[in-house]
Every structure is written in C-alpha cells, then in structure tokens.
Amino acid sequence: MPRHNVIQVIIPVLAVLLAGCGGDSRPTAAAGDGAKAVPGSYSDGGGLSRYYGEELHEKRIYVFGTKDMHNAFKATHTVDPTKSKSFIGEGPNRETVVVQAEKDQPAMTARLLESFKKRYALK
C-alpha cells in the first residue's frame, strides 16, 4: 500500500481514538467540581474504556453497561426484566433507576451503580 494511503487510514483512526466515543455536553458530577448532572440521554466510554449509557424515560433512569443494550432500549423503550435490576427511589430526584444486569458479569451492575452515584454525587 502506498505511503499516502496508509496515512489516510491511520489519521482518522487516531482521531477517533484520541477524541473518544459517545458522550454529550451535559455536565457530570465529579467530586469537588460543583457541576450537576442532568438525567437524560447520556453515554460515555466505549472503545478502550468501559461503556456507560443512560436514558430518562417515563420518570425512570435506565443505566446501561453495553452499547448494544442501550441502542436496543432507544429503539424500543423496553428492557428485558431478566437482564436488569430496579432500584426504587434511588435517582437524584427519587426516580426509579433500572440498571443493566448480566448474570455472567455480576461486577458490571456494581460498576454501573458506582458510576451512576458518582455522576449525580449520591451516596
């Protein structure tokens, strides 16, 4: 492959890796920065970092650990009850929080809850 073709392929790939995937401009609540997260459509991670996605629908906040499950929810607004856990009143405004739960990945639910609480500065 000629050198200029390799550069045309490598530069866009590097740009995507450096910029990251997903996300939006909504603030996230990090310790000490005073920013306040807003429930709604949000995603972060993917690629080399762990995925975190969130949707507000019918006064519930849905939290996802995989982009595929998040995209399926956005298309149907339903979740498989065997692959989710509900936490009633645990949202920043006492919303029910529905978190993706995979029996083969029990640590994912804990990671998602921790990320959710950190995003909204909850205990």
N, CA and C atoms as an extended XYZ file, in Angstrom:
369
Properties=species:S:1:pos:R:3:atomname:S:1:resname:S:1:resid:I:1 pbc="F F F"
N         0.857       -1.176        0.000 N   MET     1
C         0.000        0.000        0.000 CA  MET     1
C         0.900        1.235        0.000 C   MET     1
N         0.647        2.185       -0.901 N   PRO     2
C         1.455        3.412       -0.925 CA  PRO     2
C         1.351        4.162        0.398 C   PRO     2
N         2.410        4.893        0.707 N   ARG     3
C         2.503        5.599        1.996 CA  ARG     3
C         1.344        6.569        2.212 C   ARG     3
N         0.926        7.315        1.182 N   HIS     4
C        -0.158        8.291        1.373 CA  HIS     4
C        -1.483        7.600        1.694 C   HIS     4
N        -1.713        6.367        1.211 N   ASN     5
C        -2.938        5.624        1.557 CA  ASN     5
C        -2.923        5.178        3.014 C   ASN     5
N        -1.760        4.779        3.503 N   VAL     6
C        -1.629        4.374        4.904 CA  VAL     6
C        -1.938        5.561        5.809 C   VAL     6
N        -1.420        6.725        5.468 N   ILE     7
C        -1.664        7.927        6.268 CA  ILE     7
C        -3.144        8.292        6.246 C   ILE     7
N        -3.801        8.129        5.095 N   GLN     8
C        -5.234        8.433        5.010 CA  GLN     8
C        -6.055        7.507        5.888 C   GLN     8
N        -5.575        6.312        6.145 N   VAL     9
C        -6.284        5.359        7.002 CA  VAL     9
C        -5.948        5.607        8.468 C   VAL     9
N        -4.691        5.839        8.771 N   ILE    10
C        -4.247        5.963       10.164 CA  ILE    10
C        -4.752        7.242       10.824 C   ILE    10
N        -4.739        8.359       10.139 N   ILE    11
C        -5.129        9.639       10.751 CA  ILE    11
C        -6.575        9.610       11.260 C   ILE    11
N        -7.571        9.160       10.485 N   PRO    12
C        -8.939        9.115       11.034 CA  PRO    12
C        -9.070        8.159       12.220 C   PRO    12
N        -8.352        7.027       12.168 N   VAL    13
C        -8.410        6.076       13.279 CA  VAL    13
C        -7.835        6.713       14.543 C   VAL    13
N        -6.705        7.381       14.423 N   LEU    14
C        -6.118        8.060       15.580 CA  LEU    14
C        -7.020        9.164       16.106 C   LEU    14
N        -7.678        9.880       15.220 N   ALA    15
C        -8.583       10.955       15.644 CA  ALA    15
C        -9.730       10.399       16.475 C   ALA    15
N       -10.290        9.266       16.068 N   VAL    16
C       -11.386        8.647       16.820 CA  VAL    16
C       -10.895        8.168       18.175 C   VAL    16
N        -9.732        7.523       18.202 N   LEU    17
C        -9.210        7.031       19.476 CA  LEU    17
C        -8.895        8.157       20.450 C   LEU    17
N        -8.332        9.237       19.956 N   LEU    18
C        -7.990       10.354       20.832 CA  LEU    18
C        -9.212       11.132       21.291 C   LEU    18
N       -10.214       11.255       20.432 N   ALA    19
C       -11.411       12.026       20.773 CA  ALA    19
C       -12.345       11.242       21.670 C   ALA    19
N       -12.330        9.926       21.588 N   GLY    20
C       -13.234        9.098       22.370 CA  GLY    20
C       -14.513        8.869       21.613 C   GLY    20
N       -15.361        8.033       22.202 N   CYS    21
C       -16.612        7.672       21.551 CA  CYS    21
C       -17.780        8.062       22.444 C   CYS    21
N       -18.872        8.445       21.853 N   GLY    22
C       -20.091        8.736       22.604 CA  GLY    22
C       -19.954        9.995       23.426 C   GLY    22
N       -20.843       10.119       24.390 N   GLY    23
C       -20.826       11.263       25.282 CA  GLY    23
C       -21.632       12.419       24.727 C   GLY    23
N       -21.914       13.357       25.568 N   ASP    24
C       -22.544       14.589       25.128 CA  ASP    24
C       -22.042       15.708       26.006 C   ASP    24
N       -22.584       16.886       25.841 N   SER    25
C       -22.050       18.036       26.549 CA  SER    25
C       -22.671       18.249       27.924 C   SER    25
N       -23.514       17.343       28.375 N   ARG    26
C       -24.104       17.505       29.703 CA  ARG    26
C       -23.012       17.360       30.758 C   ARG    26
N       -23.066       18.161       31.789 N   PRO    27
C       -22.036       18.056       32.814 CA  PRO    27
C       -22.178       16.772       33.614 C   PRO    27
N       -21.076       16.261       34.101 N   THR    28
C       -21.115       15.125       35.005 CA  THR    28
C       -20.687       15.624       36.364 C   THR    28
N       -21.238       15.041       37.399 N   ALA    29
C       -20.897       15.468       38.748 CA  ALA    29
C       -19.662       14.711       39.203 C   ALA    29
N       -18.590       15.401       39.341 N   ALA    30
C       -17.361       14.813       39.861 CA  ALA    30
C       -17.074       15.479       41.199 C   ALA    30
N       -16.408       14.748       42.042 N   ALA    31
C       -16.152       15.250       43.389 CA  ALA    31
C       -15.459       16.605       43.341 C   ALA    31
N       -16.075       17.589       43.957 N   GLY    32
C       -15.447       18.879       44.129 CA  GLY    32
C       -15.566       19.856       42.978 C   GLY    32
N       -16.108       19.448       41.813 N   ASP    33
C       -16.135       20.415       40.713 CA  ASP    33
C       -17.418       21.243       40.687 C   ASP    33
N       -18.415       20.891       41.500 N   GLY    34
C       -19.630       21.685       41.601 CA  GLY    34
C       -20.595       21.517       40.439 C   GLY    34
N       -20.234       20.768       39.403 N   ALA    35
C       -21.135       20.553       38.269 CA  ALA    35
C       -22.253       19.609       38.689 C   ALA    35
N       -23.413       19.815       38.090 N   LYS    36
C       -24.551       18.978       38.419 CA  LYS    36
C       -25.014       18.256       37.167 C   LYS    36
N       -25.063       16.932       37.237 N   ALA    37
C       -25.520       16.143       36.105 CA  ALA    37
C       -27.028       16.283       35.961 C   ALA    37
N       -27.507       16.126       34.747 N   VAL    38
C       -28.926       16.229       34.450 CA  VAL    38
C       -29.381       14.895       33.879 C   VAL    38
N       -30.398       14.242       34.481 N   PRO    39
C       -30.879       12.989       33.920 CA  PRO    39
C       -31.354       13.187       32.479 C   PRO    39
N       -31.032       12.255       31.650 N   GLY    40
C       -31.436       12.324       30.248 CA  GLY    40
C       -30.622       11.369       29.423 C   GLY    40
N       -30.553       11.612       28.151 N   SER    41
C       -29.774       10.761       27.258 CA  SER    41
C       -28.305       11.107       27.411 C   SER    41
N       -27.497       10.113       27.802 N   TYR    42
C       -26.081       10.337       28.035 CA  TYR    42
C       -25.339        9.037       27.796 C   TYR    42
N       -24.166        9.117       27.226 N   SER    43
C       -23.306        7.938       27.127 CA  SER    43
C       -21.857        8.378       27.177 C   SER    43
N       -21.023        7.458       27.641 N   ASP    44
C       -19.605        7.737       27.771 CA  ASP    44
C       -18.869        6.413       27.670 C   ASP    44
N       -17.652        6.473       27.203 N   GLY    45
C       -16.836        5.272       27.137 CA  GLY    45
C       -16.990        4.558       25.809 C   GLY    45
N       -16.700        3.277       25.840 N   GLY    46
C       -16.654        2.506       24.619 CA  GLY    46
C       -15.213        2.476       24.145 C   GLY    46
N       -14.953        1.752       23.102 N   GLY    47
C       -13.583        1.648       22.614 CA  GLY    47
C       -12.704        0.996       23.658 C   GLY    47
N       -11.750        1.737       24.181 N   LEU    48
C       -10.818        1.190       25.158 CA  LEU    48
C       -11.293        1.340       26.601 C   LEU    48
N       -12.328        2.132       26.854 N   SER    49
C       -12.839        2.270       28.218 CA  SER    49
C       -14.208        1.610       28.332 C   SER    49
N       -14.626        1.346       29.547 N   ARG    50
C       -15.916        0.685       29.782 CA  ARG    50
C       -17.065        1.614       29.418 C   ARG    50
N       -18.094        1.036       28.846 N   TYR    51
C       -19.244        1.812       28.377 CA  TYR    51
C       -20.189        2.129       29.538 C   TYR    51
N       -20.737        3.330       29.516 N   TYR    52
C       -21.778        3.752       30.452 CA  TYR    52
C       -22.794        4.535       29.633 C   TYR    52
N       -24.047        4.100       29.662 N   GLY    53
C       -25.097        4.811       28.952 CA  GLY    53
C       -26.290        5.011       29.861 C   GLY    53
N       -27.048        6.057       29.594 N   GLU    54
C       -28.159        6.413       30.474 CA  GLU    54
C       -29.276        7.044       29.651 C   GLU    54
N       -30.495        6.700       29.979 N   GLU    55
C       -31.672        7.293       29.342 CA  GLU    55
C       -32.722        7.577       30.397 C   GLU    55
N       -33.384        8.707       30.275 N   LEU    56
C       -34.522        9.038       31.118 CA  LEU    56
C       -35.769        8.755       30.297 C   LEU    56
N       -36.649        7.893       30.819 N   HIS    57
C       -37.875        7.548       30.100 CA  HIS    57
C       -38.969        7.262       31.121 C   HIS    57
N       -40.086        7.963       30.983 N   GLU    58
C       -41.256        7.796       31.864 CA  GLU    58
C       -40.864        7.821       33.343 C   GLU    58
N       -40.116        8.846       33.716 N   LYS    59
C       -39.706        9.110       35.098 CA  LYS    59
C       -38.838        8.002       35.696 C   LYS    59
N       -38.174        7.246       34.836 N   ARG    60
C       -37.204        6.245       35.273 CA  ARG    60
C       -35.892        6.531       34.560 C   ARG    60
N       -34.800        6.269       35.252 N   ILE    61
C       -33.484        6.417       34.653 CA  ILE    61
C       -32.960        5.012       34.378 C   ILE    61
N       -32.671        4.733       33.115 N   TYR    62
C       -32.147        3.443       32.695 CA  TYR    62
C       -30.643        3.578       32.491 C   TYR    62
N       -29.882        2.665       33.080 N   VAL    63
C       -28.423        2.715       33.019 CA  VAL    63
C       -27.924        1.440       32.340 C   VAL    63
N       -27.023        1.615       31.349 N   PHE    64
C       -26.557        0.502       30.537 CA  PHE    64
C       -25.044        0.375       30.580 C   PHE    64
N       -24.582       -0.864       30.533 N   GLY    65
C       -23.154       -1.152       30.511 CA  GLY    65
C       -22.660       -1.604       29.152 C   GLY    65
N       -23.586       -1.780       28.205 N   THR    66
C       -23.195       -2.143       26.846 CA  THR    66
C       -23.931       -1.248       25.855 C   THR    66
N       -23.236       -0.888       24.811 N   LYS    67
C       -23.817       -0.025       23.788 CA  LYS    67
C       -24.969       -0.731       23.068 C   LYS    67
N       -24.845       -2.049       22.860 N   ASP    68
C       -25.904       -2.799       22.178 CA  ASP    68
C       -27.220       -2.735       22.955 C   ASP    68
N       -27.145       -2.948       24.269 N   MET    69
C       -28.367       -2.910       25.087 CA  MET    69
C       -28.931       -1.487       25.118 C   MET    69
N       -28.065       -0.492       25.182 N   HIS    70
C       -28.501        0.902       25.193 CA  HIS    70
C       -29.219        1.233       23.881 C   HIS    70
N       -28.621        0.851       22.756 N   ASN    71
C       -29.249        1.119       21.460 CA  ASN    71
C       -30.576        0.386       21.307 C   ASN    71
N       -30.661       -0.848       21.810 N   ALA    72
C       -31.920       -1.600       21.753 CA  ALA    72
C       -32.998       -0.886       22.559 C   ALA    72
N       -32.624       -0.339       23.721 N   PHE    73
C       -33.592        0.397       24.531 CA  PHE    73
C       -34.070        1.654       23.805 C   PHE    73
N       -33.144        2.379       23.179 N   LYS    74
C       -33.529        3.602       22.469 CA  LYS    74
C       -34.504        3.293       21.331 C   LYS    74
N       -34.390        2.114       20.751 N   ALA    75
C       -35.279        1.741       19.650 CA  ALA    75
C       -36.655        1.275       20.141 C   ALA    75
N       -36.712        0.614       21.307 N   THR    76
C       -37.969        0.003       21.766 CA  THR    76
C       -38.532        0.584       23.062 C   THR    76
N       -37.689        1.261       23.847 N   HIS    77
C       -38.050        1.756       25.187 CA  HIS    77
C       -38.522        0.636       26.106 C   HIS    77
N       -37.940       -0.544       25.931 N   THR    78
C       -38.195       -1.668       26.830 CA  THR    78
C       -36.863       -2.326       27.190 C   THR    78
N       -36.832       -2.946       28.366 N   VAL    79
C       -35.664       -3.724       28.768 CA  VAL    79
C       -36.124       -5.123       29.144 C   VAL    79
N       -35.240       -6.071       28.976 N   ASP    80
C       -35.507       -7.446       29.374 CA  ASP    80
C       -35.450       -7.497       30.901 C   ASP    80
N       -36.564       -7.847       31.559 N   PRO    81
C       -36.556       -7.851       33.030 CA  PRO    81
C       -35.577       -8.865       33.626 C   PRO    81
N       -35.185       -9.869       32.855 N   THR    82
C       -34.207      -10.841       33.363 CA  THR    82
C       -32.776      -10.310       33.247 C   THR    82
N       -32.602       -9.152       32.587 N   LYS    83
C       -31.268       -8.574       32.419 CA  LYS    83
C       -31.207       -7.165       32.993 C   LYS    83
N       -31.994       -6.927       34.041 N   SER    84
C       -31.977       -5.611       34.677 CA  SER    84
C       -32.376       -5.739       36.141 C   SER    84
N       -31.960       -4.744       36.911 N   LYS    85
C       -32.350       -4.640       38.323 CA  LYS    85
C       -32.886       -3.238       38.544 C   LYS    85
N       -33.966       -3.135       39.321 N   SER    86
C       -34.584       -1.843       39.613 CA  SER    86
C       -34.258       -1.410       41.034 C   SER    86
N       -33.991       -0.123       41.173 N   PHE    87
C       -33.702        0.474       42.472 CA  PHE    87
C       -34.681        1.641       42.649 C   PHE    87
N       -35.743        1.385       43.386 N   ILE    88
C       -36.834        2.348       43.534 CA  ILE    88
C       -36.391        3.527       44.395 C   ILE    88
N       -36.606        4.730       43.869 N   GLY    89
C       -36.311        5.953       44.602 CA  GLY    89
C       -34.837        6.288       44.750 C   GLY    89
N       -33.951        5.638       44.004 N   GLU    90
C       -32.510        5.852       44.161 CA  GLU    90
C       -31.947        6.924       43.230 C   GLU    90
N       -32.775        7.509       42.365 N   GLY    91
C       -32.299        8.556       41.453 CA  GLY    91
C       -32.108        9.877       42.164 C   GLY    91
N       -31.508       10.851       41.495 N   PRO    92
C       -31.232       12.147       42.124 CA  PRO    92
C       -32.501       12.900       42.524 C   PRO    92
N       -33.613       12.612       41.858 N   ASN    93
C       -34.898       13.227       42.203 CA  ASN    93
C       -35.898       12.160       42.642 C   ASN    93
N       -35.366       11.098       43.271 N   ARG    94
C       -36.148        9.965       43.780 CA  ARG    94
C       -36.755        9.122       42.657 C   ARG    94
N       -36.181        9.187       41.445 N   GLU    95
C       -36.649        8.346       40.357 CA  GLU    95
C       -36.239        6.890       40.622 C   GLU    95
N       -36.937        5.982       39.953 N   THR    96
C       -36.506        4.589       39.939 CA  THR    96
C       -35.348        4.484       38.957 C   THR    96
N       -34.322        3.763       39.345 N   VAL    97
C       -33.158        3.560       38.492 CA  VAL    97
C       -33.165        2.090       38.069 C   VAL    97
N       -33.138        1.841       36.764 N   VAL    98
C       -33.130        0.487       36.222 CA  VAL    98
C       -31.750        0.263       35.614 C   VAL    98
N       -31.018       -0.704       36.158 N   VAL    99
C       -29.627       -0.927       35.774 CA  VAL    99
C       -29.488       -2.263       35.051 C   VAL    99
N       -28.730       -2.259       33.965 N   GLN   100
C       -28.449       -3.492       33.230 CA  GLN   100
C       -27.716       -4.453       34.146 C   GLN   100
N       -28.140       -5.704       34.144 N   ALA   101
C       -27.510       -6.729       34.976 CA  ALA   101
C       -27.349       -7.999       34.145 C   ALA   101
N       -26.136       -8.464       34.031 N   GLU   102
C       -25.833       -9.687       33.288 CA  GLU   102
C       -25.360      -10.748       34.279 C   GLU   102
N       -25.980      -11.931       34.259 N   LYS   103
C       -25.590      -12.961       35.223 CA  LYS   103
C       -24.149      -13.419       35.025 C   LYS   103
N       -23.631      -13.305       33.802 N   ASP   104
C       -22.248      -13.701       33.535 CA  ASP   104
C       -21.247      -12.607       33.912 C   ASP   104
N       -21.736      -11.406       34.210 N   GLN   105
C       -20.874      -10.272       34.567 CA  GLN   105
C       -21.433       -9.558       35.802 C   GLN   105
N       -21.420      -10.209       36.963 N   PRO   106
C       -22.027       -9.583       38.151 CA  PRO   106
C       -21.359       -8.279       38.571 C   PRO   106
N       -20.108       -8.096       38.245 N   ALA   107
C       -19.414       -6.858       38.634 CA  ALA   107
C       -19.903       -5.665       37.818 C   ALA   107
N       -20.528       -5.909       36.659 N   MET   108
C       -20.989       -4.806       35.821 CA  MET   108
C       -22.060       -3.984       36.540 C   MET   108
N       -22.995       -4.636       37.219 N   THR   109
C       -24.054       -3.916       37.924 CA  THR   109
C       -23.462       -3.004       38.992 C   THR   109
N       -22.508       -3.524       39.753 N   ALA   110
C       -21.861       -2.716       40.795 CA  ALA   110
C       -21.120       -1.532       40.173 C   ALA   110
N       -20.428       -1.761       39.061 N   ARG   111
C       -19.703       -0.680       38.370 CA  ARG   111
C       -20.666        0.388       37.882 C   ARG   111
N       -21.793       -0.033       37.301 N   LEU   112
C       -22.774        0.922       36.791 CA  LEU   112
C       -23.388        1.736       37.917 C   LEU   112
N       -23.720        1.089       39.021 N   LEU   113
C       -24.277        1.817       40.174 CA  LEU   113
C       -23.272        2.811       40.730 C   LEU   113
N       -22.021        2.402       40.816 N   GLU   114
C       -20.983        3.300       41.323 CA  GLU   114
C       -20.819        4.508       40.394 C   GLU   114
N       -20.799        4.261       39.092 N   SER   115
C       -20.677        5.359       38.121 CA  SER   115
C       -21.884        6.289       38.197 C   SER   115
N       -23.070        5.699       38.344 N   PHE   116
C       -24.300        6.483       38.439 CA  PHE   116
C       -24.256        7.381       39.668 C   PHE   116
N       -23.893        6.815       40.812 N   LYS   117
C       -23.843        7.601       42.052 CA  LYS   117
C       -22.787        8.704       41.968 C   LYS   117
N       -21.670        8.410       41.356 N   LYS   118
C       -20.629        9.413       41.210 CA  LYS   118
C       -21.099       10.535       40.273 C   LYS   118
N       -21.769       10.179       39.200 N   ARG   119
C       -22.253       11.166       38.232 CA  ARG   119
C       -23.207       12.157       38.877 C   ARG   119
N       -24.035       11.690       39.807 N   TYR   120
C       -25.027       12.549       40.465 CA  TYR   120
C       -24.637       12.930       41.887 C   TYR   120
N       -23.421       12.623       42.289 N   ALA   121
C       -22.928       12.927       43.635 CA  ALA   121
C       -23.878       12.393       44.707 C   ALA   121
N       -24.263       11.121       44.552 N   LEU   122
C       -25.131       10.444       45.518 CA  LEU   122
C       -24.291        9.545       46.395 C   LEU   122
N       -24.802        9.234       47.568 N   LYS   123
C       -24.084        8.342       48.495 CA  LYS   123
C       -24.551        6.936       48.356 C   LYS   123
